[in-house]
Amino acid sequence: ALASLESLLAMVEGWVDCVVWRAGMAHLPHIEQLREMMRRERAMGGPAERTFESLLGLQLRPKRMREAAGLWEMITVAEGPDGRDAKWSHPDLLPALPGDKPADGVATESSDSSQSSVNAGSSTSHPAADGKTDNIDWDAELSKLLGEDGNDGPDTQDQPDNPQQPNE
């Protein structure tokens, strides 16, 4: 639970960084310097970071926040600001950071492509990038499941849902 909270906070911080940078790039001539200054301040850790760490054992890592900002930037380029912001409409739509494993083992298409792109430049790797994923034949599994459903009880395939009495 603590790791997922750390990831969620990194995603929020990365989203804020992405949105503020895009909003300010047309109006602030030195936005890159300001962005770097904020990243360095985060790396030093302020009172909020120290409080989280001492009370909860929660570590807000600057590297994770940079990865999240890069991920949100790639999503913005690919899907636009509306697509990026729509990811917050449900927890299942949020992309996963590299190294995170989704809770149900299934990742969305956009997070898979974003993760592999982010992983290309990072030292940590995602199992999908290493080719170590289990190849599951979903069609065979579905056929097996549907085949088993039909064999649970007596043969009901020949009987209609609403049996009618024969007229004699």
N, C-alpha and C positions, 0 to 999 in steps of 0.2 A: 504494500500500500504506500509505503514511503517513497519507493522508486517511482511509482505512477504519479504521486504528488509532485515530486521533483521534476518529472517530465512535463507535467501539465503547467507548472510554473515557468519552466523554460519555454514552452510553447507560447504562453501568454507574453512573456518578455520578448521573444522573437517576433511575435505578431506586432507588438507595440513598436519595436525597432523598425520593422518593415514599413508600417503605416506612417510613422512619424518621418522616416527618411523620404518616402515618396511624397508626402504632403509638403515637406520643407525644402526639397531639392530645387524647386523653382523660385523660392523666396529667400533662402539663406545661402549666401555665397560660400561660406565655410562650413557647410553641413558635414562634410567628411571629417574635418578636424573635431567638430563637436561630437560626432558619432564615436570616434576613436577615444575621445576624452571620457565619454560615458562608459564605454567598454572597460577602460582602465579603472575607473572608479568602481565598477561592479567587480572587477577582479580583485581589488583591494578589500572589498567587503565593507559595507557600512553597518550601522546599528541594526537594521532590519535583518540582514544576513546573519549577523552574530546572534541575534535573538532566536531566529529559526534554528540555527545550529545548536545552540545551548539548550533550548527547550525541547525540540523535537528530534534533534540529530539530523536535521535536514540540511543538506549542502547544496547551495545554488552554485553550480559550476559555470563559469564564463564560457567554457568551450561548448557546453550544451546549449547555452543561449545563442552563441554565434551560429551553431548548426541549425537551430530553430529559425533564426532570422534568415539564413540562407534557404532553408526549406520553404518558408513563407514567400520569399522573393521568387523562387522558382514557380511556386503555385500561382503567384500573381501574374507572372509572365505567361504561364500556360493557360490560365483560366480567367484572368482579369480580376479586378478588385471585388466584384460581386461574387465570383466563384470562390475566391479566397475567404471572404467573409461568410459565405454559406456553409463553410466547413464547421463553423461554431454552432450550427443549428441542432446538432445531435452529437453526442460523444463518439458514436461509431464512425462518424465522418471525419474526425480529426486525424490528420496524418500522424504516423509514428516517427519518432526520431531514430536515426541509425543506432542500432544496438538495443532498441526497445523491442520487446515481443508483445504483439497485440494480445489482449486478454483472452480472446476466443480463438486465437491461432489463425485468424483470417484477416488479411490486410486489404485495404481498398486498392484499386488499380492505380489511383493517383499517388498514394503513399508509397507503393512499390516502386514506381518509376522515380519518384522524388528521392527515395531512400538510396537507390542504387546510384543516382547522380551525385548525391551528397557523399556517399561512401567512396566514390572514386577519388575524392580529394582528402579523405580522412584516413587515419591509421586504424581506427576500429572498423570492423567489417560486419556486414549483415549476412546471415546465412544464405540468403538468396543470391548475394553477390559472389559467394564462394562456390555456388553450385552444389551445396550440401543439403538442399531441400529434399524432402520425400516426394517422389512423383506419385501422385494419386490419380488413378484412372476414374474420374468422377462418373463417367457414363457407366462403367462396369459396376461401380458402387451403387449407383442409382438403380440400375437394373436388378442387382442383387437385392436391394431393399424392397423394391416393388414386387419382385418375385416372392420374397419371404412373406410380404403382407397377404398375398393371395393364398398362401398355404397355412395360415394360422388355424383355421378351423375346417369344418366340413366344406365340401365343394359348393361355393355359393355363386360361382360365375354363371351357372346355367339357370339360376333362379332370378327372375326379374325383381326389381325393387318393390313393385306393387303387384303381387300375384293376383290374378283375376280367376274367379271360379269359372270353369268351363261350362258353357251353356249346352245342355242336352235336350 
